[in-house]
């Protein structure tokens, strides 16, 4: 079983809005930046991948949290290895 924590990312890009959305829209959240000067702020939320499948929502619901942090990932990993959590 392969378990990976993927940290959140933020970056800025410049270009035409439709091209930014076409290139990054599926994987990133896009917000306009700079009052319409062709800049965009891209953000991607952190995630936990177990055998390349996302368990972000499962972890947040299980621990009743809103943010997935590295500390929460460590708790999930310890609970998983100790047998407190079973993944189907």
N, C-alpha and C positions, 0 to 999 in steps of 0.2 A: 504494500500500500504506500503510495507516494502522497505526502501531505506538504503543501507549500503555502506560505503566507505571501501575498502580493500587496506591497505597500501602496498607499494612495499616491497619485501623481498630479501635478499641476504644471501647465506650461502655457505660454502665450504664442499665438501665431498671427501672422499678418497676411491679408489677401482678401479676395472677394468673398462675401458671406456665403454664397451658394457653393463655392468651391471648398470652403472650409467645412461646411455641413456635409458635402458629398464625401470628403476624404476622412473626416473624423467622427461623423454623426452617429455611427453604430456603436462605437466603443467609448466615446467621451461625451460628457455633458459640456455644452458650449454656451457661453454667455458673452454678449457684446462687451467690448472694453474700449474706452477712449472716446466715447460719444459719437460713434459711427464713423470712425476714421479707418475702418478696415481691419481692426484688431479684434481678436477673440481670446477669451480665457478658457482653456480646456482643463477639465478636471476628470479624474477617474477614481472611483471609490476603491478602497482596499477590499481584498477578497481572500478567501481561503479555498484552495483547490485540493480536493482529495481525488486522486486518479484523474486529474484534469476536469473534474466536475465541481461547480461552485457550491459551496456550503455556507455562503454569506447569510442568506435569509434564515437558514436553519439555526445557525449560531446565535444570531440576533434574537430570534424568537425564543430559543431555549433559555438564554440568559436574561431575557426581557431587557435588552439594551437597544440603543439607537445608533451607536457608533461601533464599528469594528476596529479595535486597536490591537497592537501587537501583544499587549498584556492580556487582553481577552483571548487572543489566539493561543497564548501560552497556557491559559487556564483550560481552554477547550482541548488542547493537545494532552495535557496532564490527565484530564477527565477521560479522554478517549483511551489513553494507554493504561489507565488504572481500571478500566471497564465500567466506569460510571455512565458512559454514553456508548450506545451501540448504534452503528451505522448500518442501514440495510442496503 
